[in-house]
């Protein structure tokens, strides 16, 4: 019965694989592999314990986890590197597995061990590259008398366009939306709203995922047999006397040929079927079109969605909370500081949602400042003597409070902003027709001319003191 691999790779398996994923991405630059490379390679580690059922299962699980979590070669039809490797094992008769591609068969595991051995014998640790080159040369199973078809080693180009879609699951959407909703309104979104948000978020994510265009170039470099040097028949090795040197059989010994870089030359390696051996080297160039769903765009999307789904109901200043309450409090404060009637929360809901929906603190501050400036502008038209101060960015209340304190103290009665004397002070016009606040002399005159001044204890005391002073002067005279 065909065996299947049931263990699910965990995070530690993937991390272990990723730390040593050299085997899936490159070919050794030389025929002789160094020991450190071999010890760390996940293929080699699996091969080393292939005779131990328990250790073999453990190492294969790590190897499988890494392959299943790695993309297949650019332009291929496979979902991951494991499916690509499994297909190559079967195509080259290393495995006779019959399970569906992606499901591990016992024959796949034993065949992989044999393929690793053959790959290492060729000086390669990348089994996928080895099997790919083997497939291009006709695969395994050649026999004597078979017409040898040498592999096509011309450069091969492949281009593909893909989208790496990123989906937000319901749990992520719930947390993101709930956190933001609570910050905005101190109330949680409904389940229907969460589901609606998830669908729209996924749609936006999909629409903005950038296209990645990949172009790969594969070239094949010959593998040389270091045991078979190429000799230059025109250049014999000379003795000290200048004569050609000969071996024990009397044959002239020739010098080894050198390539254009001065390196010794060897015959190209062939397998037992006479097929020339090559290393497949693939380079990939990728171009990404667009930036995708950026952090700024995600923030703006979230803010816009929260604003568009403002909680409905008869909210008042006692029940509203979160950022909405903070914005409303700022609106109330600027109205009170400029002696305007504070609007209700319902009246301000459109402005509040507009501010929340910007997703940008600078824009939000600009919208709120525009409302503040508009409120102060109305106050400047109502109290024309304060126009210069208000237009300079000041609230009316501190200035008005100072004058109401002076007037109330002088007249010994509570005086509000709507008092006729206060309105005269706050809309004072000088003899040149300019609106400004009165100076001390002008203010004193206005206070002395108010009928209430005569009824104050200060005025009565002044009258008594004046009468006493006159009487004293008459007696002296």
VEXDREN-2710 file (C-alpha; in Angstrom, 1 decimal):
% VEXDREN-2710
k/r/px/py/pz
1/UNK/0.0/0.0/0.0
2/UNK/1.3/3.5/-0.9
3/UNK/2.3/5.4/2.2
4/UNK/1.2/9.0/2.8
5/UNK/2.8/11.6/5.0
6/UNK/0.3/12.8/7.6
7/UNK/2.4/15.0/9.9
8/UNK/1.8/18.7/9.5
9/UNK/5.0/20.8/9.4
10/UNK/5.2/23.2/12.3
11/UNK/6.8/26.6/12.5
12/UNK/10.1/25.2/13.9
13/UNK/10.3/22.9/10.8
14/UNK/9.9/25.8/8.5
15/UNK/12.5/27.9/10.4
16/UNK/15.0/25.0/10.3
17/UNK/14.5/24.6/6.6
18/UNK/14.7/28.3/5.8
19/UNK/17.9/28.5/7.7
20/UNK/19.5/26.0/5.4
21/UNK/17.6/26.5/2.2
22/UNK/20.7/26.7/0.1
23/UNK/19.9/23.3/-1.4
24/UNK/16.7/24.6/-3.0
25/UNK/18.2/27.7/-4.5
26/UNK/21.7/27.1/-5.8
27/UNK/24.2/24.7/-7.3
28/UNK/27.7/24.2/-5.9
29/UNK/30.2/26.3/-7.7
30/UNK/32.6/23.4/-7.8
31/UNK/32.6/19.7/-8.1
32/UNK/34.0/19.2/-4.7
33/UNK/31.5/20.1/-2.0
34/UNK/32.9/21.3/1.3
35/UNK/32.0/19.4/4.5
36/UNK/30.2/22.4/6.1
37/UNK/27.9/22.7/3.2
38/UNK/27.1/19.0/3.3
39/UNK/26.5/19.0/7.0
40/UNK/24.0/21.8/6.8
41/UNK/22.1/20.7/3.7
42/UNK/18.6/19.4/4.4
43/UNK/18.9/16.9/1.5
44/UNK/22.1/15.5/2.8
45/UNK/20.8/15.3/6.4
46/UNK/17.9/13.2/5.1
47/UNK/20.1/10.9/3.1
48/UNK/22.5/10.4/6.0
49/UNK/19.7/8.9/8.2
50/UNK/17.8/7.1/5.4
51/UNK/18.5/3.7/7.1
52/UNK/17.0/4.8/10.4
53/UNK/13.1/4.8/10.2
54/UNK/12.6/7.2/13.1
55/UNK/15.4/9.6/12.2
56/UNK/14.5/9.4/8.5
57/UNK/10.9/10.3/9.2
58/UNK/12.0/13.3/11.3
59/UNK/14.5/14.6/8.7
60/UNK/12.0/14.1/5.9
61/UNK/9.4/16.0/7.7
62/UNK/11.8/19.0/8.0
63/UNK/12.7/18.7/4.3
64/UNK/9.1/18.3/3.2
65/UNK/8.0/21.4/5.3
66/UNK/10.6/23.5/3.6
67/UNK/9.8/22.4/0.1
68/UNK/6.0/22.7/0.7
69/UNK/6.6/26.3/1.9
70/UNK/8.8/27.3/-1.0
71/UNK/7.6/28.5/-4.4
72/UNK/8.2/26.3/-7.4
73/UNK/10.6/27.4/-10.2
74/UNK/9.5/30.6/-11.9
75/UNK/7.0/29.9/-14.7
76/UNK/6.2/26.4/-13.5
77/UNK/2.6/25.1/-13.0
78/UNK/3.3/23.7/-9.5
79/UNK/1.9/25.2/-6.3
80/UNK/5.2/24.7/-4.4
81/UNK/8.7/23.1/-4.7
82/UNK/7.6/19.8/-3.2
83/UNK/5.1/19.2/-6.0
84/UNK/7.8/20.1/-8.6
85/UNK/10.3/17.7/-7.0
86/UNK/7.7/14.9/-6.7
87/UNK/6.8/15.2/-10.4
88/UNK/10.5/15.1/-11.4
89/UNK/11.2/12.0/-9.2
90/UNK/8.4/10.2/-10.9
91/UNK/9.2/11.4/-14.4
92/UNK/12.8/10.2/-14.1
93/UNK/11.7/6.8/-12.7
94/UNK/13.2/7.4/-9.2
95/UNK/9.7/7.0/-7.8
96/UNK/6.8/4.7/-8.8
97/UNK/4.4/6.5/-6.5
98/UNK/0.8/6.7/-7.6
99/UNK/-0.7/9.1/-5.1
100/UNK/-2.0/12.5/-6.2
101/UNK/0.7/15.1/-6.7
102/UNK/1.3/16.8/-3.4
103/UNK/0.5/13.7/-1.3
104/UNK/3.7/11.9/-0.3
105/UNK/4.0/8.2/-1.4
106/UNK/6.4/5.8/0.3
107/UNK/8.1/5.4/-3.1
108/UNK/8.7/9.1/-3.3
109/UNK/10.7/9.0/-0.1
110/UNK/12.9/6.1/-1.1
111/UNK/13.4/7.5/-4.6
112/UNK/14.4/10.8/-3.2
113/UNK/17.2/9.2/-1.3
114/UNK/18.6/7.6/-4.5
115/UNK/18.2/10.9/-6.4
116/UNK/20.2/12.8/-3.7
117/UNK/23.0/10.2/-4.0
118/UNK/23.1/10.7/-7.8
119/UNK/22.9/14.5/-7.5
120/UNK/25.9/14.5/-5.0
121/UNK/27.9/12.3/-7.3
122/UNK/27.5/15.0/-10.0
123/UNK/28.7/17.6/-7.5
124/UNK/25.3/19.2/-6.9
125/UNK/23.3/19.6/-3.7
126/UNK/20.2/21.0/-5.5
127/UNK/18.2/17.9/-6.4
128/UNK/15.5/19.9/-8.3
129/UNK/18.1/21.4/-10.6
130/UNK/19.8/18.0/-11.0
131/UNK/16.5/16.3/-12.0
132/UNK/15.5/19.2/-14.3
133/UNK/18.8/18.8/-16.2
134/UNK/18.3/15.1/-16.2
135/UNK/14.9/15.5/-17.7
136/UNK/16.2/17.8/-20.4
137/UNK/18.7/15.1/-21.4
138/UNK/16.0/12.4/-21.9
139/UNK/15.8/11.2/-18.3
140/UNK/17.0/7.9/-16.7
141/UNK/16.8/4.5/-18.3
142/UNK/19.0/4.8/-21.4
143/UNK/20.6/1.6/-22.7
144/UNK/23.3/0.5/-25.1
145/UNK/22.5/1.1/-28.7
146/UNK/20.1/3.8/-27.9
147/UNK/20.6/6.9/-30.0
148/UNK/22.1/9.5/-27.7
149/UNK/20.3/12.8/-27.8
150/UNK/22.5/15.5/-26.2
151/UNK/20.7/18.1/-24.1
152/UNK/19.8/21.5/-25.5
153/UNK/22.1/23.9/-23.7
154/UNK/21.0/27.1/-25.3
155/UNK/19.8/29.9/-23.0
156/UNK/16.1/29.5/-22.1
157/UNK/13.9/32.5/-21.2
158/UNK/10.7/32.2/-19.3
159/UNK/8.3/35.1/-18.2
160/UNK/5.3/35.0/-15.9
161/UNK/3.0/37.4/-14.3
162/UNK/1.6/36.6/-10.9
163/UNK/-0.3/38.3/-8.1
164/UNK/0.7/37.4/-4.5
165/UNK/-2.8/37.8/-3.0
166/UNK/-2.9/38.6/0.7
167/UNK/-6.2/38.0/2.4
168/UNK/-7.3/39.1/5.8
169/UNK/-9.3/36.4/7.6
170/UNK/-12.3/37.0/9.7
171/UNK/-10.3/37.0/13.0
172/UNK/-7.9/39.7/11.7
173/UNK/-10.7/41.8/10.3
174/UNK/-12.7/41.5/13.5
175/UNK/-9.7/42.7/15.6
176/UNK/-8.7/45.5/13.3
177/UNK/-12.3/46.8/12.9
178/UNK/-13.3/46.3/16.6
179/UNK/-10.2/48.1/17.9
180/UNK/-10.6/51.1/15.6
181/UNK/-14.4/51.2/16.1
182/UNK/-14.0/51.2/19.9
183/UNK/-11.4/54.0/19.6
184/UNK/-13.7/56.0/17.5
185/UNK/-17.0/55.4/19.4
186/UNK/-16.4/53.2/22.5
187/UNK/-18.9/50.7/21.1
188/UNK/-18.2/47.5/19.3
189/UNK/-19.3/46.9/15.7
190/UNK/-22.1/44.4/15.0
191/UNK/-21.4/41.0/13.5
192/UNK/-23.1/42.1/10.2
193/UNK/-20.8/45.1/10.0
194/UNK/-17.7/42.9/10.6
195/UNK/-18.7/40.5/7.8
196/UNK/-19.4/43.4/5.5
197/UNK/-16.0/45.0/6.3
198/UNK/-14.2/41.7/5.7
199/UNK/-15.6/41.4/2.2
200/UNK/-14.8/44.9/1.3
201/UNK/-11.3/44.8/2.8
202/UNK/-10.5/41.6/0.8
203/UNK/-11.9/43.2/-2.4
204/UNK/-9.7/46.2/-1.9
205/UNK/-6.7/44.2/-1.1
206/UNK/-7.1/42.0/-4.2
207/UNK/-7.7/45.1/-6.4
208/UNK/-4.5/46.8/-5.2
209/UNK/-2.2/43.8/-5.1
210/UNK/0.7/44.7/-7.5
211/UNK/1.5/42.5/-10.4
212/UNK/5.0/40.9/-10.4
213/UNK/6.6/40.1/-13.7
214/UNK/9.3/37.5/-13.5
215/UNK/11.8/36.7/-16.3
216/UNK/14.2/33.8/-15.9
217/UNK/17.2/32.9/-17.9
218/UNK/18.6/29.3/-17.7
219/UNK/22.0/28.5/-19.1
220/UNK/23.9/25.2/-19.0
221/UNK/27.5/25.0/-18.1
222/UNK/29.5/21.9/-18.8
223/UNK/30.7/19.6/-16.0
224/UNK/34.3/18.5/-16.5
225/UNK/35.9/15.2/-15.6
226/UNK/39.0/16.1/-13.6
227/UNK/40.4/12.6/-14.2
228/UNK/40.7/13.2/-18.0
229/UNK/42.9/16.1/-18.9
230/UNK/43.0/17.5/-22.4
231/UNK/46.6/17.5/-23.8
232/UNK/48.1/19.8/-26.4
233/UNK/49.6/17.5/-29.1
234/UNK/51.7/20.4/-30.3
235/UNK/53.4/21.0/-27.0
236/UNK/55.4/18.0/-25.6
237/UNK/56.9/18.1/-22.1
238/UNK/60.6/18.7/-22.6
239/UNK/63.5/17.2/-20.7
240/UNK/66.4/19.3/-19.3
241/UNK/68.2/18.6/-22.6
242/UNK/65.3/20.0/-24.6
243/UNK/64.0/16.7/-25.9
244/UNK/60.4/15.5/-25.7
245/UNK/59.8/13.5/-22.5
246/UNK/58.4/10.0/-22.8
247/UNK/56.5/7.7/-20.5
248/UNK/57.4/4.1/-19.6
249/UNK/55.9/2.8/-22.9
250/UNK/57.8/5.3/-25.0
251/UNK/54.9/7.5/-25.7
252/UNK/55.6/11.3/-25.8
253/UNK/54.1/13.2/-22.8
254/UNK/52.3/16.3/-23.8
255/UNK/51.4/19.4/-21.8
256/UNK/47.8/19.9/-20.6
257/UNK/45.9/22.5/-22.6
258/UNK/45.0/25.8/-21.0
259/UNK/41.9/27.8/-21.6
260/UNK/41.9/31.6/-22.3
261/UNK/42.1/32.3/-18.6
262/UNK/45.2/30.0/-18.2
263/UNK/43.3/27.3/-16.4
264/UNK/44.0/23.6/-17.1
265/UNK/41.4/22.0/-19.5
266/UNK/39.6/18.7/-19.0
267/UNK/37.2/16.5/-21.0
268/UNK/33.5/17.1/-20.4
269/UNK/32.0/14.6/-18.1
270/UNK/29.6/11.9/-19.6
271/UNK/27.3/9.5/-17.8
272/UNK/27.3/5.8/-18.5
273/UNK/25.0/6.3/-21.5
274/UNK/27.4/8.8/-23.1
275/UNK/25.3/11.9/-22.3
276/UNK/27.3/15.0/-21.7
277/UNK/26.7/16.4/-18.3
278/UNK/25.8/20.1/-17.6
279/UNK/25.0/22.3/-14.6
280/UNK/21.7/24.2/-15.1
281/UNK/22.1/27.8/-13.8
282/UNK/19.0/29.9/-13.6
283/UNK/18.9/33.7/-12.9
284/UNK/15.6/35.5/-12.4
285/UNK/14.7/39.1/-12.7
286/UNK/11.5/40.4/-11.2
287/UNK/9.7/43.7/-11.7
288/UNK/6.8/44.8/-9.5
289/UNK/4.1/47.1/-11.0
290/UNK/2.6/49.4/-8.3
291/UNK/3.0/49.6/-4.6
292/UNK/0.0/47.6/-3.6
293/UNK/-2.3/48.3/-0.7
294/UNK/0.1/50.5/1.3
295/UNK/-0.1/51.2/5.0
296/UNK/-1.3/54.7/4.4
297/UNK/-4.0/53.4/2.0
298/UNK/-5.1/50.8/4.5
299/UNK/-5.3/53.4/7.2
300/UNK/-7.4/55.6/5.0
301/UNK/-9.7/52.7/4.0
302/UNK/-10.2/51.8/7.7
303/UNK/-11.0/55.4/8.7
304/UNK/-13.4/55.9/5.8
305/UNK/-15.2/52.7/6.5
306/UNK/-15.6/53.5/10.2
307/UNK/-16.9/57.0/9.4
308/UNK/-19.3/55.6/6.8
309/UNK/-20.7/53.2/9.4
310/UNK/-21.3/55.8/12.2
311/UNK/-23.4/54.1/14.9
312/UNK/-27.1/55.2/14.5
313/UNK/-29.3/56.1/17.4
314/UNK/-30.3/58.9/19.7
315/UNK/-26.8/59.5/21.1
316/UNK/-26.2/62.4/23.5
317/UNK/-23.3/63.8/25.3
318/UNK/-23.7/61.2/28.1
319/UNK/-23.5/58.2/25.8
320/UNK/-21.0/59.1/23.1
321/UNK/-17.4/58.2/23.6
322/UNK/-14.0/57.6/22.0
323/UNK/-12.5/59.9/19.3
324/UNK/-16.1/61.1/18.5
325/UNK/-16.5/62.4/22.0
326/UNK/-13.1/64.1/22.0
327/UNK/-14.0/65.9/18.7
328/UNK/-17.4/66.9/20.1
329/UNK/-15.8/68.3/23.3
330/UNK/-13.4/70.4/21.2
331/UNK/-16.4/71.8/19.3
332/UNK/-18.3/72.6/22.4
333/UNK/-15.3/74.3/24.0
334/UNK/-14.7/76.6/21.1
335/UNK/-18.3/77.6/21.1
336/UNK/-18.4/78.4/24.8
337/UNK/-15.1/80.2/24.6
338/UNK/-16.6/82.5/22.0
339/UNK/-20.1/82.9/23.5
340/UNK/-21.8/80.8/20.9
341/UNK/-24.5/78.3/21.8
342/UNK/-22.9/74.8/21.6
343/UNK/-24.6/72.6/18.9
344/UNK/-26.0/69.1/19.7
345/UNK/-24.1/66.0/19.0
346/UNK/-26.6/65.1/16.3
347/UNK/-26.0/68.4/14.6
348/UNK/-22.2/67.8/14.6
349/UNK/-22.3/64.1/13.6
350/UNK/-21.6/64.9/9.9
351/UNK/-18.5/66.9/10.8
352/UNK/-17.3/64.4/13.4
353/UNK/-17.5/61.5/10.9
354/UNK/-15.8/63.6/8.3
355/UNK/-12.9/64.2/10.7
356/UNK/-12.7/60.5/11.7
357/UNK/-12.9/59.4/8.1
358/UNK/-9.8/61.2/6.9
359/UNK/-7.4/58.7/8.3
360/UNK/-4.8/61.5/8.4
361/UNK/-4.2/63.5/11.5
362/UNK/-3.0/66.6/9.7
363/UNK/-6.1/66.6/7.5
364/UNK/-8.4/66.0/10.5
365/UNK/-6.8/68.9/12.4
366/UNK/-7.3/71.1/9.3
367/UNK/-11.0/70.3/9.2
368/UNK/-11.5/70.9/12.9
369/UNK/-9.5/74.2/12.6
370/UNK/-11.7/75.3/9.8
371/UNK/-14.7/74.9/12.1
372/UNK/-12.9/76.8/14.9
373/UNK/-12.1/79.7/12.6
374/UNK/-15.7/79.8/11.4
375/UNK/-17.0/80.0/14.9
376/UNK/-14.6/82.7/15.9
377/UNK/-15.4/84.6/12.7
378/UNK/-19.1/84.8/13.8
379/UNK/-18.0/86.1/17.2
380/UNK/-15.8/88.7/15.6
381/UNK/-18.9/90.1/13.7
382/UNK/-20.9/90.0/16.9
383/UNK/-18.3/91.8/19.0
384/UNK/-16.5/94.0/16.5
385/UNK/-14.1/95.5/19.0
386/UNK/-12.5/92.1/19.3
387/UNK/-12.0/91.4/15.6
388/UNK/-8.3/92.0/15.6
389/UNK/-7.7/89.6/18.6
390/UNK/-10.0/86.9/17.3
391/UNK/-8.6/87.1/13.8
392/UNK/-5.1/86.6/15.4
393/UNK/-6.3/83.2/16.6
394/UNK/-7.6/84.1/20.1
395/UNK/-10.8/83.1/21.7
396/UNK/-13.2/85.9/22.9
397/UNK/-13.9/84.5/26.4
398/UNK/-10.6/85.5/28.2
399/UNK/-10.9/89.1/26.9
400/UNK/-14.7/89.4/27.6
401/UNK/-14.2/87.9/31.1
402/UNK/-11.7/90.6/31.9
403/UNK/-14.1/93.4/31.0
404/UNK/-17.1/91.8/32.7
405/UNK/-15.1/91.5/35.9
406/UNK/-14.1/95.2/35.7
407/UNK/-17.7/96.3/35.0
408/UNK/-19.3/94.0/37.5
409/UNK/-16.8/95.2/40.2
410/UNK/-17.3/98.9/39.4
411/UNK/-21.1/98.7/39.2
412/UNK/-21.3/96.3/42.1
413/UNK/-23.6/93.9/40.2
414/UNK/-23.4/90.9/38.0
415/UNK/-22.9/92.0/34.4
416/UNK/-23.1/89.5/31.5
417/UNK/-22.0/89.7/27.9
418/UNK/-25.4/90.7/26.8
419/UNK/-25.6/93.7/29.1
420/UNK/-26.0/96.9/27.2
421/UNK/-22.9/98.5/28.6
422/UNK/-20.9/95.4/27.8
423/UNK/-22.2/95.5/24.2
424/UNK/-21.1/99.1/24.0
425/UNK/-17.6/98.2/25.2
426/UNK/-17.3/95.2/22.9
427/UNK/-18.5/97.3/19.9
428/UNK/-16.7/100.5/20.8
429/UNK/-16.0/102.9/17.9
430/UNK/-13.6/105.7/18.2
431/UNK/-13.9/109.2/16.7
432/UNK/-12.1/108.0/13.5
433/UNK/-14.7/105.3/13.0
434/UNK/-12.5/102.4/13.9
435/UNK/-13.8/99.5/16.1
436/UNK/-11.4/98.8/19.0
437/UNK/-11.5/98.2/22.7
438/UNK/-11.8/101.5/24.8
439/UNK/-8.7/102.7/26.6
440/UNK/-8.7/103.2/30.4
441/UNK/-10.0/106.8/30.2
442/UNK/-12.7/105.9/27.7
443/UNK/-13.8/102.9/29.8
444/UNK/-13.8/105.0/33.0
445/UNK/-16.1/107.6/31.3
446/UNK/-18.4/104.9/30.1
447/UNK/-18.7/103.5/33.6
448/UNK/-19.2/106.9/35.2
449/UNK/-22.0/107.6/32.7
450/UNK/-23.9/104.4/33.5
451/UNK/-26.9/105.1/35.8
452/UNK/-26.0/102.1/38.0
453/UNK/-22.8/103.8/39.0
454/UNK/-24.7/106.3/41.2
455/UNK/-26.2/103.5/43.2
456/UNK/-23.0/101.8/44.2
457/UNK/-21.5/102.1/47.7
458/UNK/-18.4/103.6/46.1
459/UNK/-20.4/106.4/44.6
460/UNK/-22.3/107.0/47.9
461/UNK/-19.0/107.1/49.8
462/UNK/-17.6/109.5/47.3
463/UNK/-20.7/111.8/47.8
464/UNK/-20.4/111.6/51.6
465/UNK/-16.7/112.3/51.4
466/UNK/-17.3/115.3/49.0
467/UNK/-20.0/116.8/51.3
468/UNK/-17.8/116.4/54.4
469/UNK/-14.9/118.0/52.6
470/UNK/-17.1/121.0/51.6
471/UNK/-18.4/121.4/55.1
472/UNK/-14.9/121.3/56.5
473/UNK/-13.9/124.0/54.1
474/UNK/-16.9/126.2/55.0
475/UNK/-16.1/126.0/58.7
476/UNK/-12.6/126.9/58.1
477/UNK/-13.6/129.9/56.0
END
